[in-house]
Amino acid sequence: MRKLAICVALGLACALPAYGLAQQPATREINIPAGSLVAALDALAHQTGAQFVYSTSQLSGLTTKGVHGSLDARAALDKLLAGTGYRAERDASGAMVIVRQPVPATKPAPPPASRTPATGTTTTGAPTKTMQEIVVTGSRIPRTVVEGPAPVVRISAQDIKERGFINVPDLMASLNQNLGALQNNQYTDGFTPGAQAVDLRGLGPGHTLVLVNGRRIADYPQAYNGSSNFTDISNIPVALIDRVEILSGSASAVYGSDAIAGVTNFILKKKADGTTIDFRAGGAEHGGYASQQLDITTGFSKGKLDTIFGLELLNRNPLWAYQRSYTDSRLDSPADRTDIVASRNFYRSDIDGNYLDPGQATCAKIGYLDQGSMQYASRDGYAADGGPGYFCGSYDDVRYGTFENGRRMANLYAGATYHFNGFTDAYANVLASTSHQYSFNTLLEWFNCEPLNGDCTDTPFFNTATGQVEEWGRDYFTLEENGNLQRGQIRNIGNALSLNVGIKGTFGAGSDWNYEANFGHSQNRVEEKWPALVAAKAQALYLGPSLGTDPDSGYQMYDAPVQRLYTPLTPAQFASISQDSIDHDKSRTENYTFTLTNTNLFHLPAGPVGFAGVAEYGNSYFSQDADPLSLDGSYYGLHNTSAIGSRSRMALGYEFSVPVFSRLTLTTAGRYDRYSYSDTDSGKFTYAFGVEYRPFKSLLLRGSLSTGFRAPDLNYLYEGMSGSSSDGTDYYQCRLLEPQSGPDYYDNCSNGDVSFNGRSHGSTALKDETSRSFTYGLVYAPTPSFDVSADYYHIKLSNEVEFQDSDTILREEANCRLGQAPDGSPVDGTSAFCRQIESQVVRNPATAAFNPNAITSVLVLPINAAIDETSGVDVNVHYRLATARAGNFDFRAGATYVAMHRTQLSADSEVDNELTDLFTYLIPRTKANASVTWNFHDFTATLYGSRLGGLPNFDGTERMAPTFLYNLTMGYHVAPGVDVSFVVDNLFDKRPQRDPTWTSYPYFDRAWFNPIGRAYFVDVAVKLGAHNH
């Protein structure tokens, strides 16, 4: 609370000098010809830097006589509106709202505007761009003011262009509220290398609802981190965005499931001013990441028909690790040179893991491999005598990974609205995209293995050629053996489609009731091809046929001459043991929505009461159709997951806006959602309350209280059996055989760190996740040129779905098998709980010849148990300075401070503070950004900077220093309809932050940094058939 008060005080202190500076309206030379009123308002906004709020459809078709001369923005606006039947009023944020002039009482009231949407309002997100008609994120009731009870961040198309963002993931990564350490294209070893997400408040990508034009879109058909569903934002066409709105806090009372941390709404352009052709090209200064992008938007209005068409084409090259001097070798590690170990390209060891020396001459013969980097390498402590263990290896295997995907993408957007009469509109719009991406994780590897619990587990063998137990391995097959890099690429082909059709309008002349009926269909299909090594074929190639089981060791016997391991494969041989593992994944969502709104339900002394009601029905489908061979251990090092399932839902909701006094407005919303899946029917009611108090015109005090929920997603419900390598402490054997090594950590127990297969699958027994959030703050706009806002937020997520902790299962399993806890208290080993726990831990038989009673797998299930709670403060300041001779300046700054973020995995576990647990949670405490835009005649320049608060170092011992990045954009209006801009991203060529303790490749935090470096882009935009100024 005290920090909020400090932030607010600082904001108000900043306002005082700004208030003084802005008291005198600046005049400038205005030159706007007669013509379309909408185009004239756009020109005035560009020339003066003022904000205008209006409905494009209401003003469509109106003309103005234009304005010329030395005037301030308000005077020029009044002249433009003269004779149009509209006038300007200022709202609390300082924006000028354009409204219909009141009609004299002696005349009948005109019918409501025919093209005002049932769920729309208008606003502007930037001083140089006039917004089109929008749906206000967070409410279905139309508003005539920009700010409401809950804070909404607005980013306009002009903001995106001026700040140098070339795609949606870059834009969302810059958002101060986006606080999660997310996987991105650099995580080529992850489950979704072809998708990117948004994570408001760091509560996880599944807890942020993503909308396009206020509508749900299909989930990405692969699970984030192999666990939960999420929405991919990488396919949203940045050139077709009109603005982005980000609502903070739970909003299920309006939008239903998933709106826990907030809502991100991408609003696409609805109308084209002529035809715009925009071409951008550029790349990184140090190589890679070259791209070309062509955007075309056009449309026409003819009679009762309005249309818009948009096309975006993108070609982008990947960024390879070998293109950066600090990511092209393991020797780039900050570790001491003697501690850096080469990749074990040709590896051979005995039964105890001691390396068997190939000899320097053997490695010299194959030194030409991996572009001449193969060498005689060693690792301290891995010889039988405790000295260095030798092998043939290279430090350069990492150079073949990619940090940015190569991508070929096409997006098509088309929309049409037909105005039947003064009261009814029909509309349809479609967004279709296709994307072909390719990335590279690492060259394929192999170790001799045996199928076990659905995986191929590293297993030694008895070599009759040498008379001993050995283990063979290839950490990777070299580029020369692959034949080319294309053979090892991950290829992702995605096709997405969103379609909306509907009808909206009013119930006749004089009616205050507006309605909208909408059908929405969205689908996403992905075909993903992973290079895979067929374990059995590699085993046969290197070891030959099995000769049976060795009676002494219990291992399989093979006659494998040693020289076979050290003989490089030909590309044909490599092709014979590898193939593509192909997945076919798809998702779908359909929604039927009917909305009623009335901004004049009935009158109170302070004004009219607003109402909105909504009824929805929908269904969702999710399918991960994985390659069967990726599920049973047939591939070495590649194990996938599968899932298939569907569910349906229905909902009823309401909203009211009540003006209690002339300066006080209360809002409330409620919604009941019911989900049906498997044999389960689950219902949830959520609610929201808001308050807006304006003690005087320039100050808004606001607050909101709301609840949210997330129905169990389809992957958590229906995921099939999946597996991964895991490790932990075998508490049962430690307590049984070596009790003196405990009872806490068993560091000295011979079973204190054992490897096993981690197994998991979905559960239809899951319940809803729930949340409660509240916000309060203020917006202060003493002049049209200055505004500041400060808001406190608090979100608590309960019953969060998490997979069980394998360590906890192993502790409980030991208690059950031994019949007592470590403190001696009795445990009923025959209870249902113990039977369940023991069934989740699979062990070798006690009579097994090798590793009796050893853990082979541990099954963890998703459960509703976790709590995730966070709070903090958002502050935003905006100031516009207009001068007569030096041009116009626009200053913006924003910051987020995380006051608290704590998690608790279960009711009986300890609360973990994510801000002080520096080892586990690599998240910042603060994020901030600022920009200054200068408009001078036909020239525009914007300097944008972002600050990322200090991240914990890899060892978790301290926070590092904050980091800064800057973008520069310069634009010039060459001629009527022709604009050229030049963008420099990462102006000062900052590398990823160097952490001396981060000794794991790529030696920096991939979630927060990338190695692109300074990049240059040139953009040429040509407008045809539009009002040019």
N, C-alpha and C positions, 0 to 999 in steps of 0.2 A: 504494500500500500504506500509506504513512504517513497519508494522509487517512482511510483506513478505520480505522486504529488510533485516530486522533483522534475519529472519529465514535463508535466503540465505547466509548472512554473517557468521552466526554460522556454517552452513554446510561447507562453504569454509574454515573456520578456522579449523574445524575438519579435513579437507582434508590435511592440511599441514603436521601435524605430521605423518598421515597415509602414505602420499606420501614418506616421508623419510624412514619410516619403510619398505616400500614395494619395494624399488628400487632394492634390491638384490634378485633375484629369489632364492627361497628356494629349495634345493635339498633334495631328500629323496630316500629311497630304493624302487624301482619300480619292481614289479614282475607280469607280465601279459603274459600268455602263448599264443602260436599261436592259431588262430581260427577265429571266426566271428569278423569282424571289429566293428559291432555295440556293441557286448558284450564287446569287448576290450575297446571301448570308455567309456562304462558304468563303467567298472572296473577302468579306469584311473580317471574318475571324482570322484569316490568313494575314491580312494587312495590319490588324490592330492587336492581335493576341488575346482577344476577348473570348469569353465562353458564352454560347447561346444554347438554350434548351428548347426544343420544339419537336413537333411531330411532322416528319417529312411528308407523310400522306395527306395531312391536313393542309399543308401549304402547297402541295403539288398542283400545278396549273396556274398558280397566282404569279403575277408579274409586278415589277417595280419600275419606277422611272429612273432609278439609279441615284447616285450621289457623287458629287465632286467638290473638292475644296479642302481647306484646312479645318478639320473637325476632330473632336474627341469621339471615342467609340460610341457613347450613348447617343450623342447628337446625330451621328451618321446612321445609327440603327433606326432612330425615330424617322429620319427622312426616307429610309428604305421601306419602312412599314406604312408610310403615309398612304391612305386610300386603299389599303388592303383589307381592312376590317380586323387587323390584329394590332396588338400593342405589346410592350415589353415591361415585365416586372422582375425585380431582383429577388432571388431566394437567399436562404441563410448562408449558402456556400459562396455567394458573390456572383454566381452565374445569372445571366439574364434569361428569364423564362418568357417565351413568346406565347401569348394567350389571345383568345378571341375577345374583341372588345365587347363590353356589355351592351345588350340591346335595350333601347328605351322601353319603359313599361307599357307604353301605349301600343307597342307593336307585338305581334305574336312571336313567341320564342321560336327561333329556327330549329329545325331538326338537328340531332347530333350528327357530327361528322361521320360520313359513311365509311371512312376507311380507318377509323380509330380502332385498334385491336382490343379484344376483350382482356388481354393480359399484358398490355403494353404500357410503356411510358417512354419519355425521351430524356436524354441527358447528354452531356459531353464528357469525354474523358481527357481532352487536351485542348489548350487554347487555340491551336492551329487546325483543329479538325472539328467540324460540326457533325454530331452524331445523328444517325438515323434512328428510326423508331425501334425501341428495344423492350424487352421484358426485364423488369428490375429483378435482379437476382436476390432471392430471399423473400419475395412476396408475389402474389398473383393480383393484388389490388393495384390499379394504375395510380401513379404518384405524379405530382407536379413539382416536386423538389428533388434535388439530387441526393441529399443525405437522408437516412432513415434511422431506425432504432439500433440496428447492428451495423458495424463497419463493413463497407464494401470497397475493395481496391479496384480501380478502373484503369485499364491500360488500353489506350487507343492504337489504331493502326499507325498513326503518325508517331506515337511514342515508340512503337516497335522499330519503325524505320530509323528514327533519329538516334536511337540508342545502339544501333548496330547489330541487332539480333537477326540472324539469318534463318532460324527455325524455331519451332515451338519449344523443344526441350531446352534450348539456350535461354529462351525467354523465361520459362518457368524456373529454371535453375537460379536465375537472378532474383527471383521473388523473395523478399525478406521472410515471408511466412513459410516458405518451403524449407523445412528444417531437418528433413530426414537424410540419412546417409544412404542414398539410393544407388542401386546397380544401374549402369548405363552401358553404352556400346563398348566400353573398355573391358567389361566383364564377359569376355568371350568364353570363359569357362563356366558361365552361369546357365540358368534354365531358359532365359529369354533374351538372347543377344540381339534380337531384331526389334526390341520394343523398349520404350522408355516411359517412366511414370512420373507422377507428381505426389508429393507427400507433405501436406499441410500440417504444421505443428509437430512433425516428427512422430506421428501416431501410426504410420504405416500407409502405403499407397492404397490399400483396400478401404481405408477409412476416409478417403476424400472422394466425393461424388463429382464426376466429370460429366458435363453436359455440352452439347453442341446445339446452339439456338434454343436453349432451354429444354432440350429433349435428351433422354438417355440414349447412349450408344452401346453397342455390344461390347462385352468384356473382350480383352485379348484372349485368344483361344489357348494360351499356355499360362501356367500358374507362375506367379512371381516367386522366385526362389524355390520353386517346386511345391509351394504350399497353398497360396491363396490367389483368388481372382483379382484382377485390376484392369484399369483402362489404359490402353496405349495412346500416348499423345503425339507420337512421332509422325503419324500420318495426317495430322490436321494441317491443312494448307495455310501457311503463314500469310501468303499474299492475299488470301480471300477473307482474312479476319477483319472485321470492322472494329471490334474491341473485345477485351477479355475482362470479365468481372469475377472477383474472388471474394466470396462471403466467408467470414470467420465465424466459427462456432457451429454447434449442432443445428441441423435444419430439417430433421425428419418430419416435423409437423407440416412442412410445405412439400418436401420432395420425397419422403419415404426413406427406405433403407439406404445405407451407406453414407448418408450426410452426417457424419460424426465430427470430424475435424473441421469441415467446411465444404464449400461448393465452388468449383471452378467452372465457369460458363463461358464457352467460346462462341461469340456471336458473329456469324458470317455476314458479309455484305448482302443487302437485300435489293439494292437498286444501283444501276450503273449510270454514271454521268458520261455518256458517250462510250467510246472504246478506248481502253488503255492497254498499251503494249509495254511491258516492263522486262528488261533483260539485265541479269546480273551475272558477273563472272569474277573469279578470283581464286585465291589459294593461299597457303601458308608460305611465309618467307623462307623457311628452312626445308621446304619440300613437302609434297603430299597434300591431301585435303583440297585439291583443286576441284572447283565446281562451276557449273553453268546452270542457270535457272531462267526459264522463260515463263512469264505470267501474262495472260490475256484475260481481260474482263470486258464484257460488253453487254448490251441489253437494249431494249426499246420499250416505249410505251405507245400503244396505238389503240385509240378508243378506250375501251374498258379493260384492256389487257396491259399488264406490266410484266416484263421479263428481265431476267439477268442470267448471264452465262459466264462461267469462270473456268480457266484452264491453267494448271500449273504443271510444268515439266522440269524435272531436276535430274542432273547427272553429277555425281560426286565421287571422286576417287577416294580410296581408303588412305589412312595414315598408318604407315608401317613403323614398327619399332626400330628397324634399321635406319630410318630416316632421321633419327635423333641421336646425337652422340652420347646422351646420358641414359638411353634405354636399349642400346644395341648389344650389350654384353653383360654377363654376370659380374664382370670386373667393375661395372659402374656402381656397385654396392658401396655404401658408406662404411661397411665393416672393414676391419683390418685385413690387409691383403692376404695374410696367412690364414684367415678364417673363411675366405671365399672358396667354395668348392665347385669344381666344374661339374657339368652334367655328366652322369655316368652313362656315356653312350654305349659302351660295351662293358657289361658288368658281369662278374662271376664271383660267387662267394661260397664258403663252406656252410655246414649246418648251423654254425654259431654266428653267421653273419660276417665272418672275417673275409676280407677281399683276397682273392687268389690272383697273384701278380701275373699279368700277361707278358711282361718283359718289354723293355723300351723298343726293341726292334720290331715287335708285333705292332705296336702303335705307330711306329714310323712308317710302316708299309701302307697304313690307311690314313696317313696324315693329310692326304689331299682332300679328304671328305670335309663336308661342311665348309666349303670354300677355303680349304687349307688350314682350318683352325683346330683339327683333331690332333690331340697330343697325349703324351704320357703324363697322366695326372695322378694326384694322390689326395688322401683324406686322413688326417691325423687320427690315430687311435683305432684304426680299422684293420690292422694286421693281427695275426695270431699272437705275436709277441708284444702287442700293445703299441707298436710303431705305426708309421703311415701305411695305409692300405692303398695299393696301386690299381689303376684301371685306365682304359682309353676313353678320353672325354674331351669336351669342348666347353668353353665359356660363352659361346656365341649362339646357342640354340634359341635363346629368347628373342633374337632379332627378328624372327619370322612372325611374331604376333602383330595384330592390328589394334590400334587405339581408337580409330573411328572407322565405321563400316563403309565400304564402297556401296553406293546406292544409285539405282535408277528408279525414279518414281514419277507417276502421273496422277494428278487429281483433277476431277471434273465436278463442277458444281453448277446446277441449273435450277432456277426457280421461276415460277409464274404465278401471278395473282389475277383473277378475273373478277371485276366489280359488276355483279349482276344488276344492282340497283343501288339506291341510296342506303340500303340497310344490310346487304349480304355480299360477302366476298368468298370466293373459293380459291384455294391455293394448293400448290404442290411444289415440292423441292426435293432434289436428290443430290447426294454427295457420294461419289464413287472414287475409289483410289486403287491403284496397283503399285506394288513396291517390290523391287528385286534387290536384295541386299547380299553382300558377301563379306565375310570376316575370316579371321584366322586365329585360332586359339594357340595351338602348338602342334608340332609334328607328332605323329602317332608314336606310342610307346608299347612295349610288351615285356612282361615277365612271365616265366612259366607259372601256370596257375591251374587250379582244379575247380570245377563247379561246386558251389556251396551256398545254400540258402538263396538261390536266385542271383548269385554273383559269381564271378570268376576270381577266386581268392589266391593270392600269391602262396605257392606251396613248393617246397624243395623236392628234389627227385634224386634217386640213386643212380649215378652215372656209372654204368659198367665199363665204360671206356677208361675211367680214371680210378674206379674202385672206391668212390666216396660219395657222400651226399653233397649235392651242390644246388645252387640257385643261379639261374641265368636271367639276364635282363638287358633290355635296350631302353634307356630313358627316352630316346627318340630315334626315329629313322631319318637319316640325313636328307638334305635337299637332293643330293645326287641320286639317292636310292628312290626317292619319290618320283623323280623325273622332272617335276615342276611344282610350283607353289599352288597351282590350280587344284591339284589332286588333294590337297589338305584343307581346302576352303570350306567353311560353313556357309551354306546357301539358304537364304530365307526368302520365300516368295509369298507375299501377302496380298490378299484382295479383300477390300472392305466396301460395304454399301450401306447407306442410310437413306431411307425414303420416308417422307412425311406428306400426307395429303389431308386436307381438312376444309371445313367451312366455318366462317365466323361472321358476326354482325350483331345487329340489334333487332329487337322485336317490334319494329315499325317506328313510325314518326313519333317523336316525343317520348319514347321509351328510354329509361335509364338502364335497362337490363341489356348486358352484352353477353354473348355466348361464343363458345368455340368448341367444335367437335373435331378431334384429330385421331388419325391412325398413323402410328410410326412403326417402321420395320428397320432393324439394323442387324447386319451380319458381318462376321469377320472370319476369313479362312486363311490358314497358313499351311504351306508345305515347306517343311524344313529338312534339309539334307546335311547330316553330319558325317564326316569321314570316320570310319570305324575299322578297327582291326579285329578280324575273326580269330578268337583265341585258339580254337582247335586247329585251324589251318596253320597259324604261326607255330603252335606246339609241334605239329607234325613236320613242318619245314625244318625247324631247328633240332628237335629231339628224336624225330623218327617215331616208329610205332612203339607202344608200350610193351614191355617184356614181362609184365606181371608185377606183383608186389614183393618188395624186398622183405624177407622174413625178419630181419634184425631191426631195420629202421621203420618199417611200416609204410614206406613211401613207394610210389611207382618207380619201376626201373626202366631206363632208356639207355641205348647205346649211342652216345652223343660225343663224337670226337671234338676236342676243344677248338680246333681250327675252324670248325663250322660256325661257331659264334663270331669269330673275328673275320669272317669273309663277308664283305659288303654285298647286299642284295642288288640285283639288277632291277630296273624299273618294272620289268615284266614279273619278276618274282614278287616284288612288293605288291603289285596289282593283284597277284593271285591270292594274297592273304588279307586284302583290304577291300572294302566296298562302302557304298553310301548307306547309312541308316536313315530311312525316310519316314517322317511322321506326317500325318494328315490331320490337322486340328481345325476345329470350327466352333463358333459360338453364334448365338442368335438371341435377340430380344425383340418382342413385339408388345406394343402398348396401345390401348384404346383409351382416350381421355376426353372427358366432357367437362367444360368449365363454364361457370356462370359468374359474372361480376356485376357489381352495381356500386358506383361511387356516390350514389345519392339514395341509399336505401330508405332512410328517413332523416328528418332534421332534428338536431339538438340546438339549444341556444348558441353553442359555439360553432356549429356547422354541420354538414351532412355526415352521416355514418356510411362507411364503405364496407362492402362485403364481397367475398369470393368463396365459391364452393367448387369442389372438384370431385369427380368420380373416375376411377381408373380400373382397368383390368389389363393384365399382361401375363406374358409367359417368357421363360428364358430356357436356353438349351446350351449345354457345354459338352464338348467332346475332344479329348486328347487321344487320338488314335495312333498310338506309338507302334513303331516297328516291333513285332513280337520278339525278335532276337535281342532287342535292347532291354527286355524285361527279365530274361532268364539267365543272364550271365554269359551269353554267347560271344559278346564283344568284350575285349579287354579295356577297362578304364571308362566304359560308357554304359551308364545305367539310367534308363528313362523312367517316366511315370505315365500311367494311363488313367483316364477318368471319363465317365459318360453319365449324364443325368440331366434332368429337367425339373422345372417347378413352375407353378402358376401363382399369381397373386391378384388381389383386388384391394381397393382402398377407397375410403370416403374421407374428405377433409373440408375444413372451413377456415375462413379468416374474417376478422372484423377489424376495422380501423375506426376508433371512437374519439372525436374531439371533445374532451371533457371540459376544457376551457379554451379560450382563444389561443393560449400559449402552450397548452398541454394536450397531447394526443397519446392515447393508449392503443396498442394493437394486441391481438390475440389470435392464435391459430391452434387447431387441433386436427389430428388425423389418425384414422385407424387403418392399419395394414394387416392383411391376412395372407399368409403364405401356405401353400400346399406342396409337399414333396414326399416321395416314398409313401409311407403310411402315416405321415405326420401333417397335422394342421396346426399352424402357429399364428397367433394374433398379437399385435402390439399397438397400443395407443401412445402417441407422443403429442406434446403440447409445446407452445411457445408464447411468451409474453414480451412486449416491448413498450418502451416509454420514450417519448420525445417531448422535451420541455425547452421552450424558447423564451427565456426571461426578457430578452430583447432581440431585435431582428437579426443581429449579427452573431448571436451565440446560440448554439444548440447543445443541450445536455441530454444524453441518451443512455439507454441501458436495455439489455435483453436477457431473458432467462429462457432456456430451451432444453429440450431433451432430444435424444437421437437413438437410433438402433441400427444394427446391421444383422440382417438375417444370415444364417450360415451360408457361405457361398458354395457354389456347386462343386468346386474342387475339394473343399474340406468335407463335403458330404459324400462324394462319390469317388474319391481318388482310389485307384487300385494299389496293390502292393508295390512299394518302391524301396530302394535300398541305397546305401552309401557307406563308405568306409568310416568307421568310428573307433573310439577307444575309451577306456575308463578303468576303474578299479574293480577287481573281482572281490568284493567284500566277503562273500561267502567263503571262498578258499583262504583268503587272508585270515579271517577270524577262526576258521576251522583248523588250518595248518600252521599259521604263524601269528597267534593271538598277541604275542609280545610286540608286534610291529604296529599295533594300533593304540588306542581305538579311534583316533581322529582321521589321520590322513594316510596311514599305511605307506609312508614314503619308502620304507626299507623292505616292504613285502615283495617277494618275487612275483606276485600277481598284482602289484600295485598299479601297473600300467599295461593293460593288455589290449590287443586289437580285436575287433569283431565287426560284423556287418550290422549297421543300423537299419532297422526296418520300420516302415510306417504305412498306414493306409487311412482312408477317410472313415467318418462315422456319422450315421444319420441320427444319432442320439444328441447331437449338438443343439444348443439353445441360442437365442438371440444375444448378441452383444448389445450392451446398452450404454448410454452416455448422458451426462448432464453438463451443460455449459452456461456460463453467464459472462456478459461483457458490460462495461460501462465506460463512458468517456465523454468527450466534448468535441465540438467543431466550432472554431471561432474564425469569423470572416469579417473583420472590421471594415474592409474596403473591397471593392471588386478585384483589386490586384493582389490581395493577400488572404490566405487562409491557412489554418493550422488545425490538426486533429491529434488527439491522444486518446487511446483506448486500452483498457485493461481486459485481458481475456483469461478465462479459467475453464478447462475442459477435463472431465474425469470419465474415463472409459472403464467400464466394469464388464466382467464375464468375457473378457477377451479370449479368443480362441488361440491356444498355444499347444504345441506338441509337448507331451510329457517329457520330463527330464530323465535321460537314461541313468544318470548317477543316482537320482532318487529311487528309480525302479530297482537298481542293483542293491541299494541299501535295504529297501523293503524286502527284496527277495532273500537276502541273507537273514533278516529277522525271521521271516516265515520258515525257511528251511531249518534254522537252528532253534526255533521255538522261543527265542528271546531277543530283546533289543540289547545293544551294547551296554546299557546301564543295568542289565539283569532283569528288567521287567518282562513278564511272560507275554508271548505272542501266540495266538491260536493259529497254528499252521494249517488247520483244516477249514478255516473260515473261507467264505466266498471271496473275500478280498485277497487272501493269500493264494487261493487257487487261480485267481485271475492274474496276479502278479507273477506267479511261477510259470504260468503259460506264456508269458511275454518274454521270458529268458530261455533261450535254447542252448543246451550244453551237450558236449560229447558224452557218450555213455561212460559210467564209472569204470567199466571194464575195457574201455578202448585202449588199444596198444599204444597209441600216440595221443598225448595231451588229454588224459582222462579228466572228465568234469570241466574241461575248458569251455568258456563261453564262445559260441559260434555266432549268435545273433541276439539282438535286443529289439523288441518291438515297442515303439512309442506311438501313442494314439493322440489325436487332437481332443482337447477338453476345454470347457469353459472354466477358466480359473484366474486369469491374469487381470491385474488392474494397471492402468496406464494413466497418469495424471500430469498435467502440465499447465503452467500459467505464465503470463508475461505481459509486456506492454508494446504496443505499436504506436509510433509517432510519425506523422507526416507533415511537412511544411511546403507550401507553394507560394511563390511570389513572382509577380509579373511587373516588369519595369519598362515603361514605354517612354522613349525620348524623341524629341523633335528631329535631332540630327544624327544621333548615334545608332538609331534603330531600336528594336525591341528585344528585351531580355526576359527569359523565362527560367526561374530557378526552382528546382524541386529537390527535396531531400526526404528520406524515410529511413527508419530504423526499427528493428525488433530486438527487444531484450527478453531473454527467457529467464524468468525469476525462479521457476521450479519445474523439474521434470523427474518424476519418480515412477518406478514400476515395482510390481510385486507379482511373482509368478503364480503364487497360490496363497490361500488364506493363512497357511502355517509357515510360509517362507518369509525371509527378511525383506524389508523394503529396500530397494536399490535406488540410490540417487544417481541418475544418469549424468548429472553435471559434475559430480565429484568422483564417480567411478571412472577414472580416466583410462583404465585398461580395457574395459568392455565396450564403452560407448564413445565412439569417435564423432562427436557432434559439437558444434559451436554454441556459445552462449549468446552471441550477438551476430546479427547481419544488418548491413546498412548499404544504402546506395544514394547517389546524388547526381544531378545533371544540371547543366546550364546550356540553354539554347539561345543563340543570337541570330536574329533576323535583321538583315540590313538590305533594303531594296530587294534585289533578286538573289541575294546570297544568304544561306543558312548554314550554321555550324552548331554542332552539339558535342559537348564533352561529357561523357558518362563515366562514373566511377562506382565501383562496388567494394565493400569491405567485408571480409569474412573473418569473424572473430577467431581467436586462437584455438586451434584443434589440439587434442592431446597427442603427445608423441607416441610412437609405437609401443614403447615400454610402459606407458601409462604413468610416468613419474611426474610429468608437468605438462602444462599447456604451452604450445608454441606461440610465437608472435602472430598477430593478425596479418592477413595478406590483403593486397589491394590489386585490382585490375581496372584498366581504363580503356574505353572505346572512344574513337573520334569519328564523327560523321560530318562531312561537308557537302552541301548541295548548292546548285546554281540553276536558276530559272533561265535557260538559254534563250528561249523564244516562246511565244504563245503555244502551249501544249507540249513543250519539250523541257524536261528536267534531267539534269545529270548529277549524280552524287558519288562520293568517294568515301569508303568506309575502311577504317583501320581498327580491327579487333585486337585487343591486348597490345595497346599502343606502345608500352615500354618493354615488350617482349619478355614478360615474366615467365620463368620456368615454374614447374610445380615446386612447392615448398620443400626444401631439403631438410630431412630429419635424420640426424646421425644414428638414431636407434632403429630406423626402418630398414632392416636388412633383408626383407623379403621383396622379391621382384614385384612390381617395377620400382620399388624404393620410394614410393610416395602413395598418398591416399587417393585411390582411383575414384572414390565417391565424390571428392570435392575438387580435384585438380585434373588437368589434362595437359599433354605435352604439345598441343597444337602450336603454341607460340604466337608471334605476331602474324596476322593474316590481313590481306588486302582484297578489297572487292570494289568493283566499279559497277554502277547501276545507271542505266539509261531508260527513262520512262517517256513515252510519247502518248499524248491524248489526242484522239480524233473525234470530231463532231461534238465536243463538249464546250461548256463555257470556260474559256481559258483566261487567266489573269496573270 
